């Protein structure tokens, strides 16, 4: 029979190692730090994705209005009369549809109207077409103008005498910008140009568009 006063000792672990409370806390702390790092990486990734999407939306996906302009113009012939103020002219020009979007701009048939003092003196058709992604569609055209529609010629007489004839041209092209093959946005390209013709030299002095 065992001695009643014999001291009983707890059994030791099989591997002979006992984990202290300090070591247990250290492992918990490591796990907590790993979780914090994981959440931090996820947060950084989300912020990065938001930044990329914002930049993408402000650049690639932002739809800008295309521009239509007249290019270099050269007179083929020009005749005028000061007695009964009038003129007629034919010149070569280039209609340019500039598209700065990250997708093609498909436009419908349109028309450029040339005017003198607000009265149309001629037109030229713009065929249906497409300006490619960040590209310019160039359309060559011959324009014929005359003063048959003018009801008053007092200003015309003065300009012919001064030697500089001022004409204006306007146009509006309607169409759609296509992005990523799925998004289509309606956009209208407009033009307003001022053309100054040297009467004596029969040349185009200047051409300004906006």
LUMBA-547691 format. One line per field, with one value per residue (C-alpha): chain; x, y, z. Coordinates in Angstrom, 3 decimals. Layout:
N
unit <- [A ...]
u <- [X ...]
v <- [Y ...]
w <- [Z ...]
END
This chain:
210
unit <- [A A A A A A A A A A A A A A A A A A A A A A A A A A A A A A A A A A A A A A A A A A A A A A A A A A A A A A A A A A A A A A A A A A A A A A A A A A A A A A A A A A A A A A A A A A A A A A A A A A A A A A A A A A A A A A A A A A A A A A A A A A A A A A A A A A A A A A A A A A A A A A A A A A A A A A A A A A A A A A A A A A A A A A A A A A A A A A A A A A A A A A A A A A A A A A A A A A A A A A A A A A A A A A A A A A]
u <- [0.000 1.270 2.248 -0.567 1.987 3.646 3.608 1.919 3.526 1.676 2.653 5.049 4.208 5.359 7.878 9.192 8.329 5.888 4.607 4.635 1.899 4.395 4.992 1.238 0.700 3.572 1.964 -1.379 0.398 2.039 -1.309 -2.863 -0.063 -0.466 -4.171 -3.437 -0.933 -3.436 -6.133 -3.607 -2.652 -6.320 -6.932 -3.951 -5.164 -8.674 -7.278 -5.041 -7.974 -10.068 -7.218 -6.802 -10.536 -10.652 -7.767 -9.318 -12.667 -11.139 -9.010 -9.962 -13.681 -14.213 -15.997 -14.808 -16.604 -14.944 -13.994 -14.655 -12.473 -11.485 -7.929 -5.711 -7.807 -6.589 -8.499 -8.991 -10.619 -12.091 -14.059 -15.676 -17.362 -17.456 -20.009 -22.789 -21.087 -20.781 -18.289 -17.992 -15.225 -14.198 -11.596 -10.163 -10.350 -10.140 -12.740 -11.106 -12.992 -10.677 -11.464 -9.435 -11.367 -10.158 -12.725 -14.014 -16.415 -19.022 -20.815 -23.797 -23.898 -23.670 -23.168 -20.829 -22.520 -20.542 -21.969 -21.389 -22.761 -25.022 -26.456 -25.600 -23.557 -22.768 -22.651 -20.635 -21.779 -19.875 -20.365 -21.111 -17.874 -15.744 -12.834 -10.738 -9.576 -7.522 -7.427 -8.517 -10.755 -9.757 -12.227 -11.133 -13.766 -14.244 -16.397 -18.253 -19.646 -21.551 -23.584 -26.867 -28.709 -27.559 -30.311 -28.001 -24.495 -23.445 -20.968 -19.734 -18.878 -16.849 -14.939 -14.183 -12.845 -10.718 -9.363 -10.272 -13.405 -14.536 -16.560 -17.818 -18.523 -20.507 -21.175 -22.608 -21.947 -23.960 -22.705 -21.649 -18.387 -17.941 -15.851 -14.815 -17.261 -20.092 -20.536 -21.924 -22.254 -23.937 -21.745 -22.127 -19.061 -19.482 -17.449 -17.267 -14.576 -13.648 -12.025 -10.362 -9.706 -7.265 -9.284 -6.403 -4.063 -6.935 -5.544 -6.714 -5.126 -6.192 -8.382 -9.376 -11.675 -13.101]
v <- [0.000 3.399 5.805 8.282 11.037 10.308 13.377 12.970 14.798 15.647 13.691 15.466 15.856 13.020 15.240 16.583 20.245 22.499 25.687 28.711 31.381 33.828 31.591 31.105 34.849 35.222 32.823 34.622 37.903 36.511 35.298 38.699 40.486 38.154 38.938 42.680 42.365 40.380 43.034 45.758 44.057 43.661 47.358 48.441 46.258 47.754 51.317 50.480 49.065 52.162 54.410 52.403 52.501 56.247 56.960 54.620 56.389 59.860 59.008 56.003 55.944 59.717 60.596 63.807 65.704 65.188 68.222 69.012 71.570 72.785 72.046 73.847 75.495 76.498 78.608 77.038 80.121 83.382 86.021 89.161 92.337 95.739 97.250 94.895 93.521 89.777 86.935 83.262 80.914 77.299 76.003 72.789 72.100 69.247 68.467 66.935 65.065 64.717 62.092 62.093 59.246 55.698 54.343 55.099 57.939 56.956 59.954 60.343 62.258 66.000 69.279 72.262 75.573 78.577 82.027 85.661 88.040 85.255 84.344 80.885 81.106 77.386 74.006 70.790 67.361 65.346 61.605 59.178 57.885 56.954 58.588 55.871 55.722 58.854 59.528 62.054 61.334 63.504 64.180 66.059 68.326 70.866 73.829 76.142 79.438 82.333 85.364 84.560 84.303 87.696 90.292 93.172 93.824 97.087 95.376 93.170 96.197 97.635 94.396 93.897 97.444 96.862 93.656 91.215 89.055 87.419 84.210 81.958 78.245 76.162 72.454 69.965 66.234 63.843 60.414 58.040 57.309 53.586 52.468 48.921 47.581 47.904 51.584 54.048 57.767 60.259 63.216 66.100 67.690 71.348 73.808 77.534 78.852 82.251 82.417 85.545 85.703 88.111 89.439 90.801 87.822 85.286 83.356 82.371 84.806 83.036 80.248 80.132 77.504 76.919]
w <- [0.000 -0.932 1.716 2.306 2.761 -0.603 -2.883 -6.292 -9.265 -12.568 -15.628 -17.980 -21.710 -23.918 -25.709 -22.471 -23.451 -21.622 -23.428 -21.203 -21.192 -22.682 -25.703 -26.204 -26.289 -28.747 -31.232 -30.939 -31.573 -34.713 -36.034 -35.331 -37.190 -40.166 -40.307 -40.164 -43.022 -45.078 -44.600 -45.415 -48.702 -49.600 -48.843 -50.964 -53.840 -53.646 -53.608 -56.582 -58.536 -57.809 -58.982 -62.195 -62.894 -62.220 -64.608 -67.184 -66.885 -67.180 -70.217 -72.300 -71.505 -71.622 -74.859 -76.509 -79.244 -82.654 -84.730 -88.381 -90.145 -93.600 -94.618 -97.128 -99.847 -103.307 -105.845 -109.263 -110.741 -109.520 -111.415 -110.099 -111.269 -109.575 -111.962 -110.882 -107.764 -108.059 -107.944 -108.760 -107.738 -107.678 -105.265 -103.960 -100.236 -97.768 -95.135 -92.075 -89.356 -86.353 -83.720 -80.470 -78.829 -78.087 -80.499 -84.042 -84.837 -87.426 -88.905 -91.212 -94.482 -93.931 -95.715 -95.549 -96.296 -97.553 -96.916 -97.692 -95.070 -93.777 -97.206 -98.621 -101.814 -102.200 -100.520 -100.670 -99.494 -96.917 -97.524 -94.731 -93.270 -90.282 -88.477 -86.861 -83.256 -82.551 -86.274 -88.897 -91.868 -94.845 -97.658 -100.778 -102.308 -105.110 -104.101 -106.483 -105.193 -106.768 -105.715 -107.455 -104.131 -102.812 -102.372 -101.501 -102.795 -101.172 -98.837 -101.670 -103.802 -100.927 -100.322 -104.023 -104.207 -101.100 -102.620 -99.816 -99.926 -96.674 -96.719 -93.928 -93.833 -91.357 -90.931 -88.437 -88.634 -86.486 -85.511 -82.747 -80.968 -80.283 -77.307 -76.397 -79.016 -76.491 -75.656 -78.192 -77.538 -79.854 -80.736 -83.196 -84.776 -85.703 -87.747 -88.281 -90.631 -92.011 -95.451 -96.816 -100.572 -102.190 -105.138 -107.236 -106.713 -106.758 -103.807 -100.347 -97.923 -94.734 -93.407 -89.747 -88.217 -84.766]
END
